Amino acid sequence: MTISAILSGMGHPAGVKRDRVKLEQRRLKAAKLLNRGVAEAEVARRVGVHRQSVNRWARQLKQDGAGALKRAHRAGRPPKLTAADRQRIVQGLKRGPEALGYGTSLDRLAGG
């Protein structure tokens, strides 16, 4: 596992993020198809998702309208480190322990 993968968090490979706009567009396309009377299984095929996802969207659409399918805010705790902070950490780790003031890379392992 790379350093950037560790710092990026769990759930997605390093550099791969959810495109919330595209996900919302897909749900809204499904809503239009559902409103036209297209069967859930066919909607799932057309938008490229599992039928159960379309079933969930259909229930949300029926209960709360199209607004329920709009994209949500970012999930999880807001990051405390800025992108610049993370980049400095990565650069420091790449330079190695000697550049950070440790005698050798084995100091901690040897109890030194």
N, C-alpha and C positions, 0 to 999 in steps of 0.2 A: 504494500500500500504506500502511495506517495504521501509526502508531507501535505501537499495541497488537498489531497483527498481527505486526510484526517481533519484539516482545518475547515474544510467546506461543510462538514456535518454529515449526518447519516441520511440515507434514503435515496440519494442521487449520486451517480458517478461525478467525479470532479469535472467542473466546467459544464455540466448538463443541468439546466434548470427547467422547471415547469414554465411553459409559456401560458400564463393565465389568460391572456387575451384570446389565444387560439382555442383553449379549452372552453372558454365562455362562448365563443363563436360556434363551436361544435354543439354545445348544449342548446343554444338558441336555434340553430339549424334543425336540430331534432325536434324542438318545440313547434316550429313551423310545420314540419312534416306530420307531427302528431295532431296538430290542429286541423290539418287537411284530411285527417282520417286514415293516414297510412298506419299499417299494423306495426306494433312495437318491434317485432322481429325484423321487419323490413327496414325500419328506421335504424336499428342497430347495424344492419349490413351497410346501409348507405353512409352512415357517419363513422363506421369503423370501431364500434365499441361492443361490449357484451350486452346481451339482451337485458340482463338485470339492471345495468346502468340506465338504460332507456326506461325500464319499468319504474325505477326510483325517480327519474326526471319527470315522468308522466304523473306520478302521484304528487310531486312538488308543484308541478304546473297546475294541476287540478285544484290543489289546496290553496296555493298562494299566488298563482299567476306567474307570468314570465319573469317577474322580478326575483323570484326564488332561484332562478337559474343563472342569475348574474354572478360574476366572479366574486369570490370572497376576498377579504383582506389577507395579507400574508399570514400564514400559519406559524405558530410557535413564538417563542420569546424573541423580541427584537435583538439584533446583534449588538454587543457592547463594543466590539472592535470595529474600527472603520476598515475599509478595503486597504488603505495605506498602512494601517497598523498590522494587518495580516501579512501584507507584502514584506514589511520590515522583519517580521518574525521568520518568514520563509527564507529571506536573504541571510539572516543571522544563522539559521540552522544549516543552510547550504555552505556558509563559510567555515563552519566547524567549531568545536569547542575551544581550540587554541585562540581563535580570533575573538572569542567571548571571555577570555581571561583564564581559562583552564590550562594547566600545564600540558596535558596530553588528552587524547580522546579516551584514555583508559583510567583517568583519575578517579572517576566515580566508581567504576567497577572494582578497582584495586583498594578502595577505601582511602585513597590518597588525598 
